[in-house]
Amino acid sequence: MKNGFKWVVEITVDPTWVEDGFNLTEDRAKDMIEKELPHSYSHETAVRVLAKPDGDRILKQQGYRPSKMTAKEKAKALRED
């Protein structure tokens, strides 16, 4: 996006929220922005998750046993498929 304004945001959440299923994906972040800018067109905003916790750490916090899961099962549990 040419000449766009950029914010760099760090989000920290309590482990309880991760246990309850929170995982910040790019789709979820895009949804958050679209709720704040409901009249924007899709080409007017862009979201990238630049860094995130390790997927196995998230899964362990949510009560899964990642060492026993296939890559497809992990992606589905992390809502990244």
N, C-alpha and C positions, 0 to 999 in steps of 0.2 A: 504494500500500500504506500504510494508515493506521498511524502510529506505528512505521514500520519503521526499522531501523538502516541507515545509509548509509556506505559506504566510497568514497572517491575514490582511484583507483589510477592511477598512471602506469606504463606498461610501455614499456621501451626494449629493442630487440633488435638484435643485430649484423646488418649487411646480408647476411651469409651465410645467415641464417635466412629472410630475405625472398627471396633468390635461390632457396632450396629450396622456396618456395611459401607461407611463412607470411604470412597477412593476417588480422588480428584483426577478425572480423565479430561482430555481436551474437549470431548463432547459435553461433559458436565460443566466445565468452565465456560464454554460457549453459551450454554443454556443460562448460566448465571448472568452473563453480560447481556444477553437478549432480553432477559426480564427487566433489566435496568434501562435498556434502550429498545422498547417494544416496537418502535416505528422504523428501526434501522433495517437496511437491506443487508443481505448476507455478505456482500462484497465490502461493506463499510466497517466491518469489525473482523479481527483475527485474534485467535487465541492459540498459544503454544504452551504446553507444560514442559518447562526446560529441565526440571529435575524432580524426582519423586522418590519416596522410600522404596526399598527393594520389595518386589512383589511377594516373595516368600515371607518377609517380615509382616506384611499386611495380612497375608493369609493366616499365619500363626496367630496374630492378634485376634483374628476373626474365628479362631477355633478349628481351623483346618490343619491337616497334616500334609504340607506341600511336598514332602519327600515321597509321598504315596500317590501323588496326582500326576496325570499326564499334562502336557503343555496345553492341550485344548481345555481340560478341566480347570486349569489355573486361569486361563484367559476368561472363561465363562464366569468363574467365581469373582474375578477382578473386574468384570464387565468391560473387558477390552477386546472382545471378539467381534 
